[in-house]
Amino acid sequence: MFTCGWGRGGSGVEAMQALTLMIVYVLTTAMVQLIGFLISRVVDYEYPTLGLMTFLVLFLGAFGLAWPIAVQIAQWLIRRSGHVVETEQSGGDARRDVPRKPVAAR
């Protein structure tokens, strides 16, 4: 289990989850772009005039397509390591087993 102390007595779980998501996103994006490159090579072999356009569409589309895949993989990795995935939907701000961060006075 990877934990580190951040700030005011925090356990570093949020930082670990964010780092996990970033690493998984970079790796997933690279894999999706590799698949897109291979598809564009096949298209370029058959239809040379469409090869570049296919590559550009698949290259840029890889960034958007890789995000939901990376989120699912990161959630699976975090749960597998025994942690709770911290999101707004999971009620992370309403949990009672972790200390609340002080709210800034206005």
DRENFIBA-421349 format. One line per field, with one value per atom (N, C-alpha, C): atom name; x, y, z; residue number from 1. Coordinates in steps of 0.05 Angstrom, whole numbers, always signed. Example, Ala and Ser with C-alpha at 12.3 -4.5 7.8 and 13.67 -1.06 7.14 Angstrom:
# residues 2
atom	(N | CA | C | N | CA | C)
px	(+264 | +246 | +264 | +257 | +273 | +258)
py	(-114 | -90 | -66 | -45 | -21 | +1)
pz	(+156 | +156 | +156 | +142 | +143 | +157)
n	(1 | 1 | 1 | 2 | 2 | 2)
***
This chain:
# residues 106
atom	(N | CA | C | N | CA | C | N | CA | C | N | CA | C | N | CA | C | N | CA | C | N | CA | C | N | CA | C | N | CA | C | N | CA | C | N | CA | C | N | CA | C | N | CA | C | N | CA | C | N | CA | C | N | CA | C | N | CA | C | N | CA | C | N | CA | C | N | CA | C | N | CA | C | N | CA | C | N | CA | C | N | CA | C | N | CA | C | N | CA | C | N | CA | C | N | CA | C | N | CA | C | N | CA | C | N | CA | C | N | CA | C | N | CA | C | N | CA | C | N | CA | C | N | CA | C | N | CA | C | N | CA | C | N | CA | C | N | CA | C | N | CA | C | N | CA | C | N | CA | C | N | CA | C | N | CA | C | N | CA | C | N | CA | C | N | CA | C | N | CA | C | N | CA | C | N | CA | C | N | CA | C | N | CA | C | N | CA | C | N | CA | C | N | CA | C | N | CA | C | N | CA | C | N | CA | C | N | CA | C | N | CA | C | N | CA | C | N | CA | C | N | CA | C | N | CA | C | N | CA | C | N | CA | C | N | CA | C | N | CA | C | N | CA | C | N | CA | C | N | CA | C | N | CA | C | N | CA | C | N | CA | C | N | CA | C | N | CA | C | N | CA | C | N | CA | C | N | CA | C | N | CA | C | N | CA | C | N | CA | C | N | CA | C | N | CA | C | N | CA | C | N | CA | C | N | CA | C | N | CA | C | N | CA | C | N | CA | C | N | CA | C | N | CA | C | N | CA | C | N | CA | C | N | CA | C | N | CA | C | N | CA | C | N | CA | C | N | CA | C | N | CA | C | N | CA | C | N | CA | C | N | CA | C | N | CA | C | N | CA | C)
px	(+17 | +0 | +18 | +12 | +27 | +12 | +24 | +13 | +35 | +28 | +47 | +33 | +47 | +34 | +34 | +11 | +8 | -7 | +3 | -11 | -16 | -41 | -49 | -57 | -39 | -46 | -61 | -61 | -75 | -60 | -75 | -63 | -50 | -55 | -44 | -60 | -83 | -99 | -108 | -116 | -125 | -103 | -78 | -55 | -49 | -51 | -45 | -65 | -91 | -111 | -108 | -101 | -96 | -72 | -51 | -27 | -33 | -48 | -56 | -71 | -90 | -106 | -89 | -70 | -53 | -36 | -24 | -6 | -22 | -46 | -62 | -72 | -78 | -87 | -65 | -41 | -19 | -14 | -14 | -10 | -33 | -57 | -80 | -81 | -74 | -73 | -52 | -29 | -8 | -17 | -31 | -41 | -62 | -81 | -102 | -90 | -70 | -57 | -42 | -30 | -16 | -36 | -59 | -79 | -89 | -93 | -101 | -79 | -54 | -33 | -33 | -37 | -38 | -62 | -85 | -108 | -103 | -90 | -84 | -64 | -46 | -27 | -41 | -60 | -76 | -92 | -105 | -120 | -102 | -78 | -59 | -50 | -48 | -39 | -61 | -86 | -108 | -116 | -118 | -127 | -108 | -87 | -66 | -76 | -97 | -106 | -120 | -130 | -144 | -127 | -102 | -85 | -79 | -72 | -66 | -90 | -113 | -137 | -146 | -143 | -150 | -131 | -106 | -87 | -94 | -99 | -105 | -131 | -151 | -177 | -173 | -159 | -155 | -135 | -115 | -96 | -111 | -126 | -140 | -163 | -176 | -198 | -188 | -162 | -151 | -151 | -148 | -147 | -175 | -196 | -223 | -231 | -224 | -231 | -216 | -192 | -175 | -184 | -197 | -204 | -224 | -247 | -265 | -253 | -237 | -224 | -204 | -189 | -169 | -183 | -206 | -220 | -229 | -240 | -249 | -226 | -204 | -180 | -169 | -167 | -157 | -175 | -201 | -219 | -215 | -212 | -208 | -182 | -160 | -135 | -136 | -150 | -153 | -169 | -191 | -207 | -192 | -176 | -161 | -140 | -129 | -109 | -121 | -148 | -161 | -171 | -169 | -178 | -206 | -218 | -244 | -239 | -253 | -249 | -263 | -248 | -258 | -269 | -295 | -308 | -330 | -340 | -363 | -387 | -390 | -413 | -411 | -388 | -385 | -390 | -395 | -401 | -375 | -353 | -328 | -328 | -343 | -344 | -362 | -379 | -397 | -387 | -364 | -353 | -346 | -350 | -344 | -318 | -306 | -282 | -257 | -259 | -235 | -240 | -219 | -223 | -230 | -248 | -256 | -235 | -232 | -214 | -229 | -216 | -230 | -238 | -262 | -273 | -262 | -253 | -242 | -265 | -260 | -280 | -282 | -307 | -312 | -316)
py	(-23 | +0 | +25 | +43 | +67 | +90 | +101 | +125 | +144 | +169 | +190 | +212 | +227 | +249 | +274 | +285 | +310 | +330 | +353 | +374 | +370 | +375 | +374 | +346 | +328 | +302 | +284 | +291 | +275 | +249 | +229 | +203 | +200 | +219 | +217 | +199 | +189 | +171 | +186 | +211 | +226 | +229 | +235 | +238 | +212 | +190 | +163 | +157 | +163 | +157 | +175 | +200 | +217 | +208 | +201 | +191 | +165 | +148 | +123 | +129 | +147 | +155 | +167 | +185 | +198 | +177 | +159 | +139 | +121 | +112 | +94 | +109 | +135 | +150 | +152 | +158 | +160 | +133 | +112 | +85 | +77 | +83 | +77 | +93 | +119 | +136 | +126 | +118 | +107 | +82 | +65 | +40 | +45 | +63 | +70 | +84 | +101 | +114 | +94 | +74 | +53 | +38 | +31 | +17 | +35 | +61 | +80 | +82 | +82 | +83 | +59 | +35 | +11 | +11 | +20 | +22 | +42 | +65 | +84 | +73 | +56 | +44 | +26 | +10 | -7 | +9 | +31 | +48 | +61 | +70 | +82 | +63 | +38 | +18 | +14 | +14 | +9 | +35 | +57 | +83 | +105 | +109 | +128 | +157 | +165 | +193 | +196 | +174 | +176 | +170 | +161 | +153 | +174 | +198 | +220 | +229 | +232 | +240 | +219 | +194 | +173 | +174 | +178 | +180 | +203 | +227 | +250 | +247 | +236 | +231 | +211 | +189 | +169 | +179 | +195 | +206 | +224 | +243 | +262 | +248 | +229 | +214 | +197 | +189 | +171 | +185 | +211 | +225 | +224 | +227 | +226 | +197 | +179 | +151 | +138 | +146 | +134 | +142 | +165 | +175 | +156 | +149 | +131 | +104 | +94 | +68 | +70 | +92 | +96 | +99 | +112 | +115 | +88 | +72 | +45 | +28 | +29 | +13 | +23 | +50 | +61 | +55 | +56 | +48 | +19 | +2 | -26 | -30 | -16 | -19 | -8 | +14 | +26 | +7 | -3 | -22 | -48 | -57 | -82 | -78 | -54 | -49 | -45 | -46 | -44 | -16 | +3 | +30 | +35 | +56 | +65 | +87 | +85 | +105 | +131 | +152 | +178 | +194 | +198 | +215 | +231 | +251 | +266 | +247 | +229 | +211 | +190 | +184 | +164 | +177 | +203 | +216 | +220 | +225 | +228 | +251 | +272 | +295 | +290 | +269 | +263 | +240 | +230 | +207 | +216 | +198 | +204 | +191 | +173 | +159 | +173 | +196 | +212 | +241 | +254 | +281 | +300 | +319 | +338 | +361 | +371 | +394 | +419 | +438 | +462 | +479 | +491 | +508 | +536 | +549 | +576 | +595 | +614 | +634 | +655 | +664 | +684 | +711)
pz	(+0 | +0 | +0 | -18 | -21 | -7 | +14 | +27 | +32 | +32 | +38 | +52 | +69 | +84 | +68 | +62 | +47 | +65 | +67 | +81 | +110 | +118 | +147 | +155 | +158 | +168 | +149 | +123 | +103 | +98 | +90 | +86 | +58 | +40 | +14 | -5 | +4 | -13 | -38 | -36 | -59 | -79 | -69 | -87 | -100 | -86 | -97 | -119 | -114 | -134 | -159 | -155 | -178 | -194 | -181 | -194 | -210 | -198 | -211 | -237 | -235 | -258 | -280 | -273 | -293 | -307 | -292 | -305 | -323 | -313 | -330 | -355 | -353 | -376 | -397 | -388 | -407 | -422 | -406 | -419 | -437 | -429 | -445 | -471 | -468 | -492 | -512 | -502 | -519 | -534 | -520 | -532 | -553 | -547 | -566 | -590 | -586 | -609 | -626 | -614 | -629 | -646 | -635 | -651 | -674 | -668 | -689 | -711 | -703 | -723 | -741 | -729 | -745 | -764 | -755 | -772 | -795 | -789 | -810 | -830 | -821 | -840 | -860 | -850 | -867 | -887 | -877 | -895 | -915 | -907 | -925 | -947 | -940 | -959 | -981 | -973 | -991 | -1006 | -990 | -1001 | -993 | -1008 | -1000 | -995 | -1008 | -1004 | -977 | -965 | -940 | -915 | -920 | -898 | -878 | -887 | -868 | -852 | -866 | -852 | -832 | -838 | -819 | -795 | -800 | -777 | -759 | -771 | -754 | -738 | -750 | -736 | -713 | -719 | -698 | -676 | -684 | -664 | -645 | -655 | -637 | -622 | -635 | -621 | -599 | -600 | -580 | -552 | -551 | -526 | -512 | -527 | -516 | -510 | -527 | -523 | -500 | -495 | -474 | -446 | -443 | -416 | -402 | -413 | -398 | -393 | -412 | -408 | -385 | -384 | -362 | -335 | -334 | -309 | -298 | -316 | -308 | -298 | -312 | -304 | -277 | -274 | -249 | -226 | -229 | -208 | -200 | -220 | -214 | -199 | -207 | -193 | -164 | -160 | -133 | -115 | -125 | -109 | -103 | -123 | -119 | -97 | -94 | -74 | -46 | -44 | -18 | -10 | -28 | -22 | -32 | -23 | -32 | -53 | -76 | -96 | -87 | -86 | -76 | -99 | -101 | -121 | -107 | -120 | -109 | -107 | -126 | -127 | -104 | -95 | -73 | -46 | -45 | -20 | -4 | -17 | -3 | +17 | +11 | +30 | +54 | +53 | +75 | +92 | +86 | +102 | +130 | +149 | +177 | +187 | +171 | +180 | +172 | +159 | +152 | +163 | +172 | +182 | +159 | +165 | +145 | +144 | +120 | +116 | +124 | +138 | +146 | +122 | +125 | +103 | +108 | +87 | +89 | +96 | +114 | +122 | +100 | +96 | +75 | +87)
n	(1 | 1 | 1 | 2 | 2 | 2 | 3 | 3 | 3 | 4 | 4 | 4 | 5 | 5 | 5 | 6 | 6 | 6 | 7 | 7 | 7 | 8 | 8 | 8 | 9 | 9 | 9 | 10 | 10 | 10 | 11 | 11 | 11 | 12 | 12 | 12 | 13 | 13 | 13 | 14 | 14 | 14 | 15 | 15 | 15 | 16 | 16 | 16 | 17 | 17 | 17 | 18 | 18 | 18 | 19 | 19 | 19 | 20 | 20 | 20 | 21 | 21 | 21 | 22 | 22 | 22 | 23 | 23 | 23 | 24 | 24 | 24 | 25 | 25 | 25 | 26 | 26 | 26 | 27 | 27 | 27 | 28 | 28 | 28 | 29 | 29 | 29 | 30 | 30 | 30 | 31 | 31 | 31 | 32 | 32 | 32 | 33 | 33 | 33 | 34 | 34 | 34 | 35 | 35 | 35 | 36 | 36 | 36 | 37 | 37 | 37 | 38 | 38 | 38 | 39 | 39 | 39 | 40 | 40 | 40 | 41 | 41 | 41 | 42 | 42 | 42 | 43 | 43 | 43 | 44 | 44 | 44 | 45 | 45 | 45 | 46 | 46 | 46 | 47 | 47 | 47 | 48 | 48 | 48 | 49 | 49 | 49 | 50 | 50 | 50 | 51 | 51 | 51 | 52 | 52 | 52 | 53 | 53 | 53 | 54 | 54 | 54 | 55 | 55 | 55 | 56 | 56 | 56 | 57 | 57 | 57 | 58 | 58 | 58 | 59 | 59 | 59 | 60 | 60 | 60 | 61 | 61 | 61 | 62 | 62 | 62 | 63 | 63 | 63 | 64 | 64 | 64 | 65 | 65 | 65 | 66 | 66 | 66 | 67 | 67 | 67 | 68 | 68 | 68 | 69 | 69 | 69 | 70 | 70 | 70 | 71 | 71 | 71 | 72 | 72 | 72 | 73 | 73 | 73 | 74 | 74 | 74 | 75 | 75 | 75 | 76 | 76 | 76 | 77 | 77 | 77 | 78 | 78 | 78 | 79 | 79 | 79 | 80 | 80 | 80 | 81 | 81 | 81 | 82 | 82 | 82 | 83 | 83 | 83 | 84 | 84 | 84 | 85 | 85 | 85 | 86 | 86 | 86 | 87 | 87 | 87 | 88 | 88 | 88 | 89 | 89 | 89 | 90 | 90 | 90 | 91 | 91 | 91 | 92 | 92 | 92 | 93 | 93 | 93 | 94 | 94 | 94 | 95 | 95 | 95 | 96 | 96 | 96 | 97 | 97 | 97 | 98 | 98 | 98 | 99 | 99 | 99 | 100 | 100 | 100 | 101 | 101 | 101 | 102 | 102 | 102 | 103 | 103 | 103 | 104 | 104 | 104 | 105 | 105 | 105 | 106 | 106 | 106)
***
